[in-house]
Amino acid sequence: MKKYVTILCDGMSDRDDERGLTPMDEARKPTMDALCKRGITGLVQTVPNGMKPGSDVCNLAALGYDPQKYYTGRSPLEALSMGIALGENDAAYRVNLVTLSNADKLDDRIMLDYSAGEISTSESAELVDALKPLFAEFGAELYAGISYRHAAVIRGTGNTGTTFTPPHDITNRPINGKLPNGRFGQKFTDLIRRSIDVLKDLPVNVARRAAGKNTADAAWFWGEGTKPALEKFSVAFGKTAAVVSAVDLVKGIGVAGGMTVINVPTATGTVDTDYAAKTAAALDALRTHDFCFVHLEGPDECGHQGDRRGKITSIERIDAQILKPIVATLEKSGAPFAVCVMPDHATPLSERTHTSEPVPFMIYDSERHSESGVAFSEKLAATTGLTLEHGYYVIKTLFA
C-alpha cells in the first residue's frame, strides 16, 4: 500500500538578505534538493485573503482543510490537544508566560521575550498553579501546557469579541496599544496586570533571575476562539493519518480531524528537538497509517528570534535527521510512496513574525516521472510557473 508523508518545516520560508540569500539558499539540504529535482516544486498561497498568517490557519491548510470554512480560532485547537473538553459555547485562549521590561506603568513596558526564555515545562507548571486562583476570580480556568504555552477557558455564551495581539508579533516593542481591547479588553488587561504581581517573587522567578535567565513576568492572552468542527481526515481523503508534533496547536488539529496524535516526550519544538525520536515515531506510524504529518517548529522559533544561524541549522537538521532516514526507509521497503516538504508560512528574519506571501513546496512521488530539475528554494520554486491558489490544494496534489 502506498505511503504518504508531509514534512512541515514551520516558518522555513524567508526573504533575501543584502546578499540576495535566504536560509533555504544557504542551508546544506542534499535530500530536499535531490527529491525536488526529481519531483515537482512551485509556490502555494497558504494564507487566504483577509486572514492572518498564523500557524493555525496555515497548518489547517497544509493538512487539507480550507481555513475559511473550518477556522474558529487557535486556542480551541490547542485546548483539544491538551485534553480539555470544550462545549459549543465555551471560549478558549492561549496564555503565554512572557518577559516584560521594568516600568511603573504596564503601558510603558516592552515585550522582551514571548517565551520567558523558553522556560521549562516543570518551572511553568509551578507558575500556572500559582496563577489559577487569580484566573478563577475572573471566571477563567487555567491549564498548564508545555514550556511557555498554556490555555485558559471561559465557559458559557457571550465571552468572545475581544481583540488580542500575539506576543511574538511585538518582540522588543512596546506593549502600549497592543494590550487586549474590544468587548472585554479591560478585563483581560486587568488580569495581565495582576498576574505580574503574582509572578514576580515566586521561587521559580527568583531562581531564574539569579541565574541570569529571562523571567516569566506576566500571563499574556491571545488566540481567542470556539470549538472547531473539522471533517474527519479519513472521510475527507479516504486515508488513515497520524500527526507527529511537539506543538499543541498542530496536535489539536489532529485531534479535531480524528487523526492519531503521537506524543514524543523528548520533542521540544525548538532547533534542539529530538529529531531521532520524531523520525522513529513517524516511521512507526507509517506501518499502520497511510499518511503521516511531521511538524518541525525549529525554523519558526529561530525566525521569531532573528537567529539566522539557528534557522539554517534547523533546516539542515530536518534534512539530515528527519527527511533522509524517512526516505531511505521508504525506499528500502519497495512500496510506492510520496513525500511533500513545505513551510506553513514565511517567518522572515527581517520581520521576526509571520508574513502572508506564497511559500515554496515540493512533492516527490516514487511512481511519477516528474523532473523539476531545480533545488528547493523560494526563488527556484517561483521559476517553475506552478502556483497553487490555496494551501489545501497541496494535500490533493500529494494524493493525486
C-alpha positions in Angstrom: 0.0 0.0 0.0 1.3 3.5 -0.9 2.6 5.7 1.9 2.5 9.5 2.1 4.4 11.9 4.2 4.4 15.7 4.7 7.4 17.2 6.4 6.1 20.6 7.6 9.1 23.0 8.3 7.3 25.7 10.2 8.2 29.2 9.2 11.1 28.0 6.9 10.4 30.4 4.1 12.2 33.8 4.3 13.2 36.8 2.3 16.5 37.7 0.7 19.2 39.3 2.8 21.5 42.0 1.5 23.4 39.3 -0.4 20.2 38.0 -2.1 20.2 34.8 0.0 17.6 33.2 2.3 18.3 30.5 4.9 16.9 27.9 2.4 19.6 29.1 -0.1 22.4 28.8 2.5 21.4 25.5 4.2 23.0 22.3 3.2 20.0 20.1 2.4 21.0 17.5 -0.1 18.0 15.3 0.4 15.4 18.1 -0.1 17.3 19.3 -3.2 17.6 15.8 -4.7 13.9 15.0 -4.2 12.9 18.4 -5.5 14.9 17.9 -8.7 13.2 14.6 -9.3 9.8 15.8 -8.4 7.7 18.9 -8.7 8.1 22.3 -7.0 6.2 25.6 -7.0 4.6 28.2 -4.8 1.4 27.9 -2.7 -0.7 30.5 -1.1 -1.3 29.1 2.4 -2.8 32.3 3.8 -6.3 33.0 2.5 -7.2 36.6 1.6 -8.3 38.5 4.6 -6.9 36.0 7.1 -3.8 36.4 9.3 -0.7 34.3 8.6 -0.9 32.3 11.8 0.4 28.7 12.2 -3.2 27.8 13.0 -4.6 28.9 9.6 -1.6 27.7 7.7 -1.3 24.2 9.2 -5.0 23.7 8.7 -4.4 24.4 5.1 -1.4 22.2 4.9 -3.5 19.3 6.3 -6.0 19.8 3.6 -8.7 21.9 5.4 -10.0 25.2 4.0 -9.4 27.7 6.8 -12.2 29.9 5.5 -14.6 27.1 6.2 -13.1 25.5 9.3 -11.1 28.0 11.3 -12.7 29.0 14.6 -9.5 30.3 16.4 -6.2 29.0 17.5 -6.7 28.3 21.2 -9.5 25.8 20.9 -7.2 23.5 18.8 -4.5 23.8 21.5 -7.1 23.1 24.2 -8.2 19.9 22.4 -4.7 18.7 22.2 -4.3 19.2 26.0 -7.4 17.0 26.6 -9.5 20.0 27.7 -13.2 19.3 26.9 -14.9 22.2 25.2 -18.6 23.0 24.9 -20.1 24.5 21.9 -20.3 28.0 23.5 -17.0 28.0 25.5 -14.3 30.4 24.7 -10.6 29.3 24.7 -7.5 31.5 24.9 -3.8 30.9 24.5 -1.8 32.1 27.6 1.9 32.7 27.2 4.3 33.3 30.0 6.3 36.3 28.8 9.2 38.5 29.8 8.5 42.2 30.1 10.8 45.2 30.7 10.5 47.0 34.1 8.3 50.1 34.3 5.9 51.5 36.8 3.0 51.6 34.3 2.0 48.5 32.3 1.7 50.6 29.2 5.3 51.6 29.4 6.7 48.1 29.3 8.3 46.3 26.4 7.7 42.7 25.2 11.3 41.4 25.7 10.6 37.6 25.2 7.3 35.9 24.2 8.6 32.6 25.7 10.1 33.7 29.0 13.4 32.3 27.9 11.8 29.1 26.7 11.0 28.3 30.3 10.9 24.6 31.2 7.6 22.8 31.5 8.3 21.9 35.1 9.0 25.6 36.0 6.0 26.9 34.2 3.7 24.3 35.9 4.6 25.8 39.3 3.8 29.3 38.0 0.5 28.2 36.5 -0.6 26.6 39.8 0.1 30.0 41.5 -2.0 31.8 38.9 -5.0 29.5 38.9 -6.8 31.3 41.9 -6.4 34.6 40.2 -7.9 33.3 37.0 -10.7 31.7 38.9 -11.6 35.2 40.3 -12.1 36.2 36.7 -14.3 33.2 35.8 -11.5 31.5 33.8 -10.0 28.1 34.1 -6.2 27.9 33.5 -4.5 24.8 32.2 -0.7 24.1 32.2 0.8 23.2 28.8 4.3 22.7 27.5 7.1 25.3 28.2 5.6 28.8 28.0 2.4 27.7 26.2 -0.7 27.4 28.3 -4.5 27.6 27.8 -7.5 29.3 29.5 -11.2 28.6 29.1 -14.2 30.7 30.0 -17.4 28.6 30.0 -20.7 29.7 28.6 -22.0 32.0 25.9 -21.2 35.6 25.2 -17.5 35.6 26.1 -15.9 36.3 22.7 -15.4 39.7 21.0 -12.0 40.9 22.5 -9.1 41.7 20.2 -5.7 40.3 21.2 -2.1 40.6 19.9 0.2 37.6 19.6 3.2 38.3 21.8 5.7 37.1 19.1 4.4 39.8 16.8 5.7 42.6 19.2 9.1 41.2 20.4 11.3 44.1 21.6 8.4 46.5 21.0 6.2 48.5 23.5 3.1 46.8 24.6 1.2 50.1 24.6 -1.6 49.8 22.1 -1.2 46.0 22.0 -3.0 45.1 25.2 -6.4 43.5 24.9 -9.1 45.7 23.7 -12.7 45.5 22.5 -15.5 43.9 24.3 -13.7 42.6 27.4 -10.3 44.3 26.8 -10.2 46.0 30.2 -11.0 42.7 32.0 -8.1 40.9 30.3 -5.8 43.8 30.7 -6.5 43.8 34.5 -5.8 40.1 34.6 -2.4 40.7 32.9 -1.6 43.5 35.4 -2.5 41.4 38.4 -0.6 38.3 37.0 2.6 40.4 37.3 2.1 40.9 41.0 1.6 37.1 41.5 4.6 36.0 39.5 7.3 38.5 40.4 8.6 37.0 43.7 7.8 33.3 43.1 10.7 30.9 43.7 11.0 29.9 40.1 11.4 33.6 39.0 13.8 34.3 41.9 16.0 31.4 40.8 15.8 32.4 37.1 16.7 36.0 37.9 19.7 34.9 40.0 20.8 32.7 37.1 20.6 35.5 34.6 17.7 33.9 32.7 14.6 35.6 31.4 11.8 35.6 34.0 8.1 34.8 33.5 6.8 38.3 34.3 3.2 38.1 33.0 0.4 36.0 31.6 -0.4 37.2 28.1 -3.6 36.3 26.3 -4.2 35.8 22.5 -5.8 33.4 20.0 -9.4 33.6 21.2 -11.7 31.0 19.6 -14.5 28.5 20.0 -14.8 24.7 19.5 -13.9 23.7 15.9 -15.8 21.0 13.9 -13.4 19.5 11.3 -14.4 16.8 8.9 -12.6 13.6 9.8 -9.4 13.2 7.7 -10.2 9.6 6.8 -13.6 10.7 5.5 -12.3 13.8 3.6 -9.4 12.0 2.0 -10.0 8.2 2.4 -6.7 7.7 4.2 -5.7 7.0 7.7 -3.5 9.7 9.2 -1.1 10.3 12.1 0.4 13.6 13.4 3.9 13.9 14.9 4.5 17.3 16.6 5.7 19.0 19.7 3.2 21.9 19.3 -0.2 21.8 20.9 -1.8 23.7 18.0 -0.8 21.0 15.5 -1.8 18.2 17.8 -5.1 19.8 18.3 -5.8 19.9 14.5 -5.0 16.2 14.6 -7.4 15.5 17.4 -10.2 17.6 15.8 -9.6 15.8 12.5 -9.8 12.3 14.0 -6.1 11.6 13.3 -3.8 9.6 15.5 -1.7 12.1 17.5 1.6 10.7 18.6 3.3 12.1 21.7 7.1 12.3 21.6 8.1 13.2 25.2 11.6 14.5 24.2 10.3 16.7 21.3 10.7 20.4 22.3 9.5 22.5 19.3 13.0 24.2 19.0 16.1 23.8 16.9 17.3 21.3 19.5 14.3 19.0 19.4 14.8 15.2 19.5 14.9 14.6 15.7 15.7 10.9 16.0 12.7 10.3 18.3 10.4 12.1 15.9 11.7 10.2 12.9 11.2 6.9 14.8 7.6 8.0 15.7 6.9 8.8 12.1 8.2 5.6 10.7 6.3 3.6 13.3 3.1 5.5 12.4 3.6 4.7 8.7 3.5 1.0 9.5 -0.2 1.3 10.4 -1.3 4.5 8.7 -1.4 5.7 5.1 -0.2 9.3 5.8 2.0 10.9 8.4 2.3 14.7 9.0 5.6 15.5 10.7 5.7 19.0 12.1 9.0 20.8 12.9 8.8 24.1 14.8 12.5 25.0 14.9 12.8 27.3 11.8 9.8 29.3 13.0 11.2 29.8 16.5 14.5 30.9 15.1 12.7 33.3 12.7 10.9 34.9 15.6 14.2 35.3 17.5 16.1 36.8 14.5 18.5 33.8 14.7 19.8 33.3 11.1 22.4 30.6 12.1 19.8 28.8 14.1 17.3 28.8 11.2 19.9 27.4 8.8 20.8 24.7 11.4 17.1 23.8 11.8 16.7 23.3 8.1 19.9 21.2 7.9 18.9 19.0 10.8 15.4 18.4 9.3 17.1 17.4 6.1 19.7 15.1 7.6 17.8 13.7 10.6 14.2 13.6 9.5 13.8 13.6 5.7 16.8 11.5 4.8 16.1 8.5 7.1 12.4 8.5 6.3 13.0 8.5 2.6 15.7 5.8 2.9 13.4 3.5 4.9 10.5 4.0 2.4 12.8 3.3 -0.5 14.1 0.1 1.2 10.5 -1.1 1.7 10.0 -1.3 -2.0 6.4 0.0 -1.7 5.4 3.2 -3.6 5.5 6.4 -1.6 5.2 10.2 -2.0 6.8 12.9 0.2 5.9 16.6 0.5 8.2 19.2 2.1 6.9 22.7 2.7 6.7 25.5 5.3 3.3 26.6 6.5 4.1 30.3 6.1 7.2 32.6 5.9 8.8 33.9 9.1 11.3 36.3 7.7 14.3 37.1 9.9 13.9 40.8 9.0 10.4 40.9 10.3 10.6 38.3 13.2 6.9 37.5 12.6 4.8 35.6 10.1 4.0 37.1 6.7 1.4 36.2 4.0 3.4 35.7 0.8 3.2 32.4 -1.1 5.7 29.8 0.1 7.6 27.0 -1.7 6.5 23.4 -1.7 7.9 20.3 -3.3 6.5 16.8 -3.9 8.4 13.7 -4.8 6.4 10.7 -5.9 8.2 7.4 -6.5 5.5 6.4 -9.1 5.7 9.7 -11.1 8.3 10.7 -13.5 8.5 14.5 -12.9 11.7 16.4 -13.2 11.7 20.0 -11.9 15.4 20.0 -12.3 15.9 22.6 -9.6 16.9 22.7 -6.0 14.4 23.6 -3.2 14.2 27.3 -2.5 11.8 30.2 -2.7 13.3 31.7 -5.8 13.7 28.5 -7.8 10.1 27.4 -6.9 8.9 30.6 -8.3 10.7 29.9 -11.7 8.6 26.8 -12.4 5.4 28.6 -13.1 3.5 26.2 -10.8 1.4 28.2 -8.2 -1.4 26.6 -6.1 -4.1 29.2 -5.3 -5.0 27.6 -1.9 -2.9 25.8 0.7 -5.3 22.9 1.0 -4.6 22.0 -2.7 -1.2 20.6 -1.6 -2.7 17.5 0.0 -4.9 17.0 -3.0 -1.8 17.2 -5.2 0.2 14.8 -2.9 -2.7 12.2 -3.0 -3.4 12.6 -6.7 
